[in-house]
Amino acid sequence: MTTALVTGASAGIGREFCEQLAARGHDLVVVARRAERLEEIKAEIEARHGVKVEVLAADLAVADNLRRVAERVGRRDEPVDVLVNNAGFGVKTSFLDTPVEKEIESVDVMVKAVVVLTHAAAGAMVERRRGTVINVSSVASFMASGTYSAAKSYVTVFSESIAAQLHGTGVTVTALCPGFTHTEFHERGEIPVDKTSPLAKRLWLDVDRLVRDGLADVDAGKVVSVPGRQYKAITGLLRVVPRPLVRSPRLSNRHRPRE
């Protein structure tokens, strides 16, 4: 029996990863801040899929918590075969309107934790000559739209780099780059988004299809996965347009004067 560890497992994309990986027969280690929600997920998934689910409550912005998760990821006697770095962090205000401590916390969760856990996982996986790392990035990683975009840009390029370094070891790394996806992420972060206009309705992805397509790309050995034809087209365009257009204030999370 193989084991998958999923961060940000309590809701949204992480929760769907848990469901689909369990359906594939993986035991799970579920990581998030809310222990009570993780216990609910454990009961649901064990009952539905007959796999073992281990609860590991941790806030990845806290150094000691991150260390505990890294130790679990790198454990040789209870190996993790699939690591899904999914934990996210939403900041609803522009850079100068956000306390710098909040910005640092977002980097700790979306960048530092990805590096630490990937390092721990890959080291153990290379010894076994097998393993999978999935780093959930974003279509925003191809843009210049605030510090969220900057953090996700790091995740995408980092994943590409480590995938190249691990080529031939039996360990794969994939950056999954979703666009707008129907989850509670924006609501929890109080981030205003349009879900009702005709254009918006064409942009939003269903989370089950997103994860299914992402896992199919992982199975196919893709290093960067962009689910959805609309987002394949958008990211293809963003790769070739002049950078001044990508940096346009219309696309960026620019500073807004305080009222």
Long-range contacts (C-beta under 8 A, 24 or more apart in sequence): 1-25, 1-26, 1-27, 1-51, 1-52, 2-26, 2-27, 2-81, 2-82, 3-27, 3-28, 3-29, 3-78, 3-79, 3-80, 3-81, 3-82, 4-28, 4-29, 4-80, 4-81, 4-82, 4-83, 4-84, 5-29, 5-30, 5-31, 5-56, 5-69, 5-72, 5-73, 5-80, 5-82, 5-83, 5-84, 5-121, 6-30, 6-31, 6-84, 6-86, 7-31, 7-32, 7-60, 7-69, 7-84, 7-85, 7-86, 7-87, 7-113, 7-117, 8-32, 8-86, 8-87, 8-88, 8-136, 9-38, 9-41, 9-86, 10-34, 10-37, 10-38, 10-41, 11-37, 11-183, 11-184, 11-185, 11-188, 12-88, 12-181, 12-183, 12-184, 12-185, 12-207, 13-86, 13-136, 13-178, 13-181, 13-183, 13-185, 13-207, 13-210, 13-211, 14-84, 14-86, 14-87, 14-136, 15-41, 16-207, 16-208, 16-210, 16-211, 17-84, 17-86, 17-134, 17-211, 18-45, 18-53, 19-45, 20-208, 20-211, 20-212, 20-215, 21-82, 21-84, 21-215, 22-48, 22-49, 22-51, 22-53, 23-49, 24-215, 25-49, 25-51, 26-51, 26-81, 26-82, 27-51, 27-52, 27-53, 27-54, 28-52, 28-53, 28-54, 29-53, 29-54, 29-56, 29-72, 29-80, 30-54, 30-55, 30-56, 31-56, 31-57, 31-58, 31-60, 31-69, 31-87, 32-57, 32-58, 32-87, 33-57, 33-58, 33-59, 60-87, 60-108, 60-109, 60-113, 61-89, 61-105, 61-108, 61-109, 61-113, 66-108, 66-112, 66-113, 66-116, 66-117, 69-113, 69-117, 70-116, 70-117, 70-119, 70-120, 71-120, 73-117, 73-120, 73-121, 73-124, 74-120, 74-121, 74-123, 74-124, 75-124, 76-124, 76-127, 79-124, 79-125, 79-128, 80-121, 80-124, 80-131, 81-125, 81-130, 81-131, 81-132, 82-131, 82-132, 82-133, 82-134, 83-117, 83-118, 83-121, 83-131, 83-132, 83-133, 83-134, 84-134, 84-136, 85-113, 85-114, 85-117, 85-118, 85-133, 85-134, 85-135, 85-136, 85-155, 86-134, 86-136, 87-113, 88-136, 88-185, 89-148, 90-148, 90-185, 90-186, 90-188, 90-189, 90-191, 91-146, 91-147, 91-148, 91-189, 92-189, 92-190, 92-191, 92-192, 94-146, 94-253, 94-254, 94-255, 94-256, 95-146, 95-147, 95-253, 95-255, 96-255, 97-255, 97-256, 97-258, 98-147, 103-147, 106-147, 106-148, 106-151, 107-147, 107-151, 110-148, 110-151, 110-152, 110-155, 111-151, 111-154, 111-155, 114-155, 114-158, 115-158, 118-158, 118-162, 118-173, 122-162, 122-166, 122-171, 122-173, 125-169, 125-170, 125-171, 126-166, 126-169, 126-170, 126-171, 128-170, 129-169, 129-170, 129-171, 130-170, 130-171, 131-170, 131-171, 131-172, 132-171, 132-172, 132-173, 132-174, 132-218, 133-159, 133-162, 133-171, 133-172, 133-173, 133-174, 134-173, 134-174, 134-176, 134-214, 134-218, 135-159, 135-173, 135-174, 135-175, 135-176, 136-176, 136-178, 137-175, 137-176, 137-177, 138-177, 138-178, 138-179, 139-177, 139-178, 139-179, 139-226, 139-231, 139-234, 139-235, 141-175, 141-177, 142-177, 142-234, 142-235, 142-238, 142-239, 142-246, 143-238, 143-246, 143-251, 143-252, 144-243, 144-246, 144-247, 144-251, 144-252, 145-251, 145-252, 145-253, 146-252, 146-253, 147-253, 148-253, 149-253, 152-177, 156-224, 159-223, 159-224, 160-223, 160-224, 163-223, 164-223, 172-218, 172-221, 173-223, 174-214, 174-217, 174-218, 174-222, 174-223, 174-224, 174-225, 175-223, 175-224, 175-225, 176-214, 176-217, 176-218, 176-225, 176-227, 177-224, 177-225, 177-226, 177-231, 177-235, 178-205, 178-210, 178-214, 178-227, 178-228, 178-231, 179-203, 179-204, 179-205, 179-227, 179-228, 179-230, 179-231, 179-234, 180-204, 180-205, 181-205, 181-206, 181-207, 181-210, 182-206, 182-207, 183-207, 202-230, 203-230, 205-231
